[in-house]
Amino acid sequence: MDYITAKEAAQKWGVSRRAIAYHLKVGRIPGAVKKGKLWLIPVDAERPADKRRADQTLSETDSDLLADLSYVSSTSTKPMPMHNPDAILDIVDEDRIRLIYEAELAYLRGDFGRVMTYFDKTLGDDAARLRTCPIAIAAAISTGNYHAYTQIDIYLKRYIKADTDSQLRVTAEFSLATTDVSVLAPNMVPDWLKAGDLSAILPQARPNALYLRAKYFYCIGEFDIALALAQTALTLSSPELGITMTDLYLRLTCAIACYALERKEEAKRWLLSAMHLALPHGFITPFAELISELGGLVEECLEQEFPDYCDAVILQWKNTAKNWISFHNQFTKDNITLILSLRECHLALLVARRVPYAEIAKQHCISVGRLKNIMLEIYEKLHISGRDKLAKYILATKNVTF
């Protein structure tokens, strides 16, 4: 029998080599054989049919990208070896998949500059880029690099605004939801994530989607729901197979939810379980991110069981906390009309212009006491306090127009 290579098959069928790689991986090309790292395809093999639902109309480009994205997601979400996470770099065959793992390892160790370097290397490889966007967004927030974030935001919104396959659109919305829960903007979380409709999420990404949904409920103060979601998601994981970023962050979500529910000892157990998985490998970032939310519990656990990492975690927290504030402030200014409801924007604008509370209350047919409570909610959403800071957001923001 005569054979052709995957590259030749891609040219013959007019599809991407990544689409061919996906079809080969899932066994959709009969007669294909693998010789070492080289796939050989029968010369008379027919192009695999698109088995998607008949009511979906995908362009050839979207179809290929979705197939490639599914392949990249499945091959880059495998657990890292428990006793040596870096060994995953020797296990994976493809440079593009290794790049994704390198970005995750760099992020966990607080090397955010390297994360962005790896992300930049995905340029031209949309499947790898879409897969890496959430970690790049997190790194941009940690470094206060708002410009880098806006470039990612523009890239992702191309898929959201385009008339494209729902899975590609939801993948882009999922990445941007990383920002929404990180900067405490739960109003901006997509409706499907709020409702728990994960049907359009790639199967490999669903544990992380459950994590983001748990964080959403934590952001809106529904701590019981956040805890239940995180615990449920953990039952779906297989910790004996190795370490994943999602597993670590689910444990930490359980910790902060328990702490908010005043269940300190339970929070401590969750925190320590995450530390025992992460800190032996130098994964300090998850704990530096939570120092402010756990009221001294992180420091207590570090001093108790991991004193050698205490200074490193606290130093990273000091560096990233100010970057988070800088990023949050700029993000809020640019998105204030999405973070606040229309009514809240109206009231905030009047307060920022120093219209007396009594006059505002009369205009809107509410009591002064009710207005004060609404303003407290607005200040909490914007993570600020007082009219002066509010004026900097509202009056300097061109987006606030009615």
N, C-alpha and C positions, 0 to 999 in steps of 0.2 A: 504494500500500500504506500502511496506517495503522501508526504506530509508537507505542511507549510508552518512557518513560525507564527506566534501570536501577532507579531508586528505585521506580517504579510496578511494575516486574516483580517486585521483591523483595516488595512488599506483596501482589501478586497470587498469588505462589507460596508465600508464607509462609516465606521464607528471608532471610538477612542480605544487605545490600548488598555486603558483602565477598565472599560466596559468588558473587553475580552477577558481580562484577568478575573473580573467578578464572575462571568459566565463559567470560566474554567473552575474556579474555586467551588462553585455550587453544583458542578457536574452537569451543566446544561449544553455541553458540546460532546455528543456521543463519539467515542473512538479516540478522544484526545488522550495523549500519554505524556508523562513527565519524565524527562531524562535529566537528572540532577536538578538544576534550577530552570531548565529550558522546557517549555511546553511545546509539543508537536501536535498539530491539528490535521486531521485527514483533509486532503486537498478538495474532496468533493463534499465536505461537511456544509450543512446549511446554517445560515445565520439563525441563532436562537430567537424564537418569537417572543414578543413582549407579553408577558402573562399578567399584566396589570388589569384592573377592572375595566370593563368595556366602556364605562361612562367617563373614564378619564381621558383627556386629550392632551398628550404631552408632545412637545417638540422633540425632535431627535436629540438635540443638545441636552434638554432637561432629562430625558430618559437615560442617556449615558451618564450624566452627572449624578443622578439619583442612584443608579446602580453602583457607581464608583464610590459615592458617599456611604452607601450601605456596606460596601466592602471595607473601606477605610475604618468605619466605626467599629465593625466587628473585629478587625485585626488590631485595633489600637485601644481596646477596652479590656483586654485580658489582664488578670491580676499580675502584679509584679511579684517575683519570688519573695517570700516572707523574710528570709534571713539575709537576702542580698538583693534589694529591689533593682540595683543597677545592672544585674545580670540579664534583665529583660532586653537590654541593648544588644546583647550577644545572641539572644534567642530569635529576635525578629530578623527577617530576611531583607526587607525593603528599606531603603534609605528614608523614604517619606514617612513610614510608620515609626522608624527609629527617631526621627525628628520630633514627632508628637510626644513620644515618651521622654525624650530629652527635655522638652519644654516643661512637662509635668514635674520631672525631678528637679529642674532648676527652680521652678516656682515653689515647690515644697521647701526648698533650702533657702529661699529668699533671694535668689539671684535673678531679679526681675529684668535686668538688662539683657541677660542671656535669653530669657523667655522671648523678649521682643526680637532678638536676633534670629532665633529659630522661627518665629512667626514670619518674619520678613522673607525667609527662605522658602516659604510656601507660595510665594507669589507665582501665579501662572498655574497652580495646581489647586483648583477650586474645591475639590473634595477635602484635601488635607487642610486647606485654609478654613473652610467652614467648620471642620472638626476642631481646629486649634483656636478659633475665635474666642470661646469662653475663657480660656486660660490667658489669652492675650489681653482681654478686657480686664480681667482681675489684676494682671501685672500693671496695666496702665493706671488703674485706680490706685494701686499700692505705691506707684511712683509719682502720682499726681500728673501724669502725662495726658492732659486733656486733648491735645492735638492728635496723639496716636489713637485715642478712643474715638474721636470724631471721624477719623479716616475709616476705622472699622465699622462705625455706625453707618456711614455712607455706603460702604460695601454691602452690609447686610440688608439695608433698606431697599437695595436694588431687587432683592429676592422677595421682599415683603410687598413692594409696590407692583412688581411685574405680575402679569397673568400667567402664573407658573404652577407647577405641581404643588399641592398642599403640603407635602412633606418637606419640600425645599423651603417654602414660606415659613412653616412652623419651625424648622431647624434654625432659620435666621431669627425668628421671634424668641426662640428658646435662648439663643446666645445673648440677645439684648436683655432678656429677663435677668441674666447674671448681674447686669448693672442695676436694674430696678431694685432687687433685694439687697444689693450691696450698699447702695446709697439711700436706703430707706424711702423708696418711692413706690409703695405697693400699688397705688392707683394705676401705675403704668404697666403692671404685669398683664400679659395677654389674657383675655377672657377664658380661653380654653385651659390655661394653667390654673386659674382661680377655680374653675368648675371641676377640674380633675379629669378632663377629657384628653387622654394621652394617646388616642387612637392613631393620630397622624405622626406621632413621634417614632423614630426608628427604634426597634426593640432594644438595641444596645444602649440607647440613651435614656431609657425609661427610669432606671434607678436614679440617675442624676436629675431627671425631671421631677421625681418624687422629692428629692432633696430640695430643689428650688421651690416646690409647692409648700413644703414644710417651712422653709424660710419665709415664704409669703405670709403664712398664718402667724409666724412669730412676729413679723413686722407689724401686723395689725392687732397684736395683743391676744391672739387666740392660742395661748401657749399649750393648752390641753390637746388641741387638734395638731399643732406642730409636733408635739411629742409622739402622738399616736401614729402620725404619718412617717416620722423618722424611724420609729421602732418597727413599723410594718415593712418599710423598705429594707431594713437590716435583715429581716427574716428571709428576704429573697436573695441575700448575698451568700457567698460561700467563703468565709474567712480562711478556711483551711487551705484554699487554693492560692492565697497570697494577699497582697495589699493593693487596694485601689484608692484613689483620691476620694471617690464618692463615699466609700465605706468610712474613711476617716472623718469626713465632714458630716455624715449622718450621725456618728457617735457624738460629735461636738454639738450638733443641733439638739440632740437629746440632753446634753449637759446644760446648755443655756436655757432650754425650755424648763427643765427641772429646777434650775436656779431661780427662774422667774416665778415658778410656782411655789417657791420657798421650800423646796425639797433638796436642801444643800448636800446631804450625804449621798443621795442618789446622783446628784449632779457631779459630785466628786468622783464617784465610781465610773461614770461615763467618761469623764475627763481623763482619769488615770488609764482607762482602757485604751483610749486614743494615744496617750503619751507613750505607753508601752509598745504600741505598734510603730509609732513614728519617730520618736526621738533617738532611738539607737542608730538611726540612719541619717540623723541631722535634719529631719523634717521639722523645722521650727515655725514656719509660716502660719499653720493653722492655729497655733496657740498665741502667737503675737497678735493675730487678728481679733482675739476674744478677750484680751486682758480687761478692756473697759467694760465688757458685758458681764463679767463674772466676779466683779467686786473683790479682788484679791485672791480668789480661789486658784487661779492659774499659778500665781507666785507661791502660794501655799503648797500646791502639789509639786511644783518644781523643786522647792527647797527640801521637801520631804523625800522625794525619790530620784530627782534628776538635777541635783545642784550644779552640775557642770554646765548645764544648758540655761541656767537662770539668766545670766548676764546677756547671753546672745538673744534670747527671746525678748527680754525687756528692751534691749537696744533696738531691735527691729521694730517693736511696738512704738517706741519714741519716734523713730524715723518715718514709719508709715502712717502714724496717726495724723501728723500734720499734713502729709500728702493727701490723705483721705479727706480731710477738711477742705483743703484747697480744691480738690476734684469735686467734692459734694457741692461746694458753693457755686462753682461754675456750671455744673450740671443743673442745679436748681434754677439758676438765672435763665438758662436756655430752655428749660422745660416747665416753667412754673405754671403755665396754663394747663399742663397735663397732670401735674402733681396735685394742684388744687382744683376744686370744682368751680364752675362758672360763678356761683354765688360767693364762694370763698374769695375768688379773685376780685370781685366787686368790693367786698367788704375790706379786703386787705389793701386795695388801692386807696380807698377813702381814708383808712387809718394811716397809711403811709403819707398821705397828703395832710395829715393832722386835722382832719375834720373831727369835731368833738363827738365823743361816744354817744351822747344824748341825741345829737342830730342824726347820726347814722342809724341809731336804733329806731328813731321815729320814722325815718325814710323807709325802713325795711319792716316796720310793724312788729318789732321784737323788743324785749326788755333790754336794758343796759346789761343786766346780769347775764342774759343769754348771749349777748354780743361778746362779752368778755370771755365766756366759755368757748365760743367759736374761735375767737382770736387765739386762745391758748392752744386749741387744736391746730390752728394754722401754724403757729410758732413751732409746735412739735413736729409737724410734717416737714417744715423747712429747716428744722434743726437750728433754730435761732431764738433770740429773745429780744423783745423791745421794738419800739417804733423805728429807732435809728437804723438798726440792722435790716428791718423790713423794708425801709425806704431804699436801701442799697439794692435790694433784690427787685422791688416793684418798679421804682421810678427809673432805674437804670436799665430795665429790661424792655427792649423794643417789642418783644412778643406779646406784652400785655396790652392788647387793644380791644375795645368793645364797640 
